[in-house]
Amino acid sequence: MTVKFQLGLAGVMGSMVIAMWIPVFGQLAFVFCGGCPLTWTGFSSAAFTDLGAIIKLSISSGVMLCLELWYNTILVLLTGYMKNAEIALDALSIW
């Protein structure tokens, strides 16, 4: 859409939206329209049996992600207190 119709940035966004929604509609059609009759039998209590382990893993993943993002912020803040802060910050951005 971008090159052939010369739509520019709007064409890029449109083609990305279309490319992301095609698999969603395909999977929904497969699940709900009978592509495989045993695919969707409805919700059951068996789906929630091991939910505790998943929640524990999700919480630890969230904490790890927050620490990873905060690590860079703390490094930049602490670098500002050094004697040659501009040079130290430049060296930090190279790393």
Long-range contacts (C-beta under 8 A, 24 or more apart in sequence): none
